């Protein structure tokens, strides 16, 4: 696992607090997004994937016609 993902914001035991950047940890209470404790467990669903950029030059008008 990369160390870049080792933070409370990616932990399975934390939930984001709606009104600020803090997180509510099941074990430690309110903590910052970059806080790490011994109970840390990586949650892969918390990581936002990178969006791929489309190369629109590959498409033509024929690609979008229904004929």
C-alpha positions in Angstrom: 0.0 0.0 0.0 1.3 3.5 -0.8 2.0 5.8 2.0 0.2 8.6 0.1 -3.1 6.9 1.1 -2.2 6.4 4.7 -4.4 9.0 6.3 -7.7 9.1 8.3 -9.6 10.3 5.2 -9.0 6.9 3.6 -9.7 4.8 6.8 -12.5 2.4 7.0 -13.3 3.5 10.6 -13.8 7.2 9.8 -16.6 9.3 8.3 -16.4 12.8 6.9 -17.9 15.6 8.9 -20.2 17.6 6.6 -19.4 21.1 7.7 -15.6 21.1 7.9 -12.6 19.1 6.8 -12.4 16.9 9.9 -13.4 13.3 10.2 -15.3 11.3 12.9 -13.2 8.3 13.9 -14.9 5.3 15.5 -12.0 5.0 18.0 -10.4 8.5 18.4 -13.4 10.8 17.9 -13.0 14.0 15.8 -9.6 14.0 14.0 -8.0 15.8 11.1 -8.0 14.4 7.6 -4.3 13.5 7.8 -4.4 11.9 11.2 -3.2 8.3 11.5 -3.6 5.9 14.4 -2.9 2.2 15.2 -6.4 1.2 14.2 -6.0 2.4 10.6 -7.6 0.2 8.0 -7.4 1.2 4.3 -10.8 1.7 2.6 -10.3 1.5 -1.2 -13.8 3.0 -1.8 -12.7 6.3 -0.2 -10.1 7.0 -2.9 -11.4 9.0 -5.8 -10.2 7.7 -9.1 -8.5 9.9 -11.7 -10.7 11.0 -14.6 -9.3 10.2 -18.0 -9.3 13.0 -20.5 -10.9 12.2 -23.9 -9.1 12.9 -27.1 -11.9 14.4 -29.2 -9.8 14.5 -32.3 -10.3 10.8 -32.7 -14.1 11.3 -33.2 -15.8 12.4 -36.4 -19.4 13.5 -37.1 -20.2 10.0 -38.5 -19.5 8.6 -35.0 -22.5 10.5 -33.7 -25.0 9.9 -36.5 -27.8 7.4 -36.2 -28.0 6.4 -39.9 
